[in-house]
Amino acid sequence: MSIRQTYTVLVPFPTGGGHWSKVDQQLDLLDVEASALRAAGRLELTSVLAARQPAEPATPSTKALKAAAKKAE
């Protein structure tokens, strides 16, 4: 029996029957089903994304930068 893994959609793609996936949607797929989509950068393993989240430094938004500049004046 093959094991399915949970993947998170990064870029929407057609799922068949006229339906499309959505960003941040989680799908349970076989490795064979997900291999081409991973290679194209359309989805990633949910566990890999969770491991990357804390490692990425938080960057302030442009709104926050503008508010801080205005406050400094």
Residue pairs with C-beta under 8 A, 6 or more apart in sequence:
2 30
2 31
3 30
4 28
4 29
4 30
5 28
5 29
5 30
5 31
5 34
5 45
6 26
6 27
6 28
6 45
6 46
6 47
7 26
7 27
7 28
7 29
7 34
7 37
7 38
7 43
7 44
7 45
7 46
8 24
8 25
8 26
8 27
8 43
8 44
8 45
8 46
8 49
9 21
9 22
9 23
9 24
9 25
9 26
9 27
9 42
9 43
10 23
10 41
10 42
10 43
10 44
11 23
11 40
11 41
11 42
11 43
12 20
12 21
12 22
12 23
12 42
13 20
13 21
13 37
13 42
13 43
14 20
14 21
15 21
21 27
26 46
27 43
34 43
37 43
38 44
38 45
60 68
